Amino acid sequence: MAHRVTLIPGDGIGPEVAAAARIVLDAADVGIEWIERPAGTAALDDYGELMPEETLDAIRESRVALKGPITTPVGTGFRSVNVALRQGLDLFGAVRPARALPGVPIRHPSVDLVVVRENTEDLYAGIEFERGSPEAAALREELRALGGYELREDAGITVKPISVSGTRRIVRFAFEYAQRNGRKKVTVGHKANVMRYSDGLFLRTAEEESRAYPDVAWEEIQIDHLTSRLARMPGDFDMLLLPNLYGDIISDLCAGLVGGLGLIPGANIGWEYAVFEPVHGSAPDIAGEGKANPIAMILSGAMLLRHIGELAAAENVEWAVDEVLARGRVRTPDLGGSSTTMQVAEEIAMQVTAWEPGPS
Ligand code: NAD
């Protein structure tokens, strides 16, 4: 086999969309050896943890993984596995392309955006202090001593660190992505007027680093203004570069612009490892019903193919998805159809097999 890829089906609709993506990538026939490993609630029973070390080791060994969504139990003290994975493997850049797809009716047909999200810092760094804990009390004291800040005794606290080094690498990553992929403009979203020392630093560092890329235009915009502009005129934007939390929220907004979460792929990329996963979550409301749209996971697989150098196969899979969507006969309920996850996958796999590349 030419490529070893770790496959993490995950929770909820994860196993369904993972099986679907596997069929399509196998049809692309580039010799993938799948190393399937558990994570999420499936792993909790057997391993006592949501992200077993064995699964992390498999990713370290294969260097690339295709991952389904993982449920984060809310309010139980569990840390998000996704956040831990991105930090643990230092997957500092998330790339989430949102483009209008054929046959999917949307309000703004000109949308063709790429969101680049910083993945390891900001309010998602995991630095938290529980309300009423001795640590929260000590931090309150420290803040009072340092700057006279008065925090209520019943406050929980989450810290927002943004560093120059962490920002520099994501800015370079974004601009180099722009150069490699023919993108013309990077828009940096922030709230620097309110969070001067975190967002302000992000903005200033982005401005400095962007000077090294004179062929790519850059602009900055306040994050609240960005949401309204995106809703009204998404065609104004080419690439968005965002700190972690804003990147998470704006990715879902962009998914909404092009027809929903079932369509948007994603990549988490670091210097050594890369994990590809759809933007959507485990969708417990439709899990096990065969209704999940597998396209986000399949397109995440296409991004994986491109990352491992299988460019023709990546194009083939993307073309096959477009073809099936354009015909409109086989589609899942989120797109107004009545086909199952597997029927969509099989239809796309059939197109993949039928593909004849033109002269290059
Ligand atoms: P979600 O993305 O799972 O679902 C939001 C809505 O979109 C639901 O109505 C769902 O049915 C629909 N949807 C999502 N994916 C779809 C698909 N492929 N086809 C058709 N419809 C789809 O978001 P949520 O409900 O906020 O989160 C559920 C769980 O997923 C939570 O535990 C959350 O922490 C987790 N989550 C995980 C990841 C990840 O693993 N990367 C990302 C986001 C959320």
Boltz pocket constraint, residues with backbone or C-beta under 6 A from the ligand:
constraints:
  - pocket:
      binder: B
      contacts: [[A, 13], [A, 17], [A, 68], [A, 69], [A, 70], [A, 71], [A, 72], [A, 73], [A, 82], [A, 261], [A, 262], [A, 263], [A, 277], [A, 278], [A, 279], [A, 280], [A, 281], [A, 282], [A, 283], [A, 284], [A, 285], [A, 286], [A, 291], [A, 292], [A, 293], [A, 294], [A, 296], [A, 334]]
      max_distance: 6.0
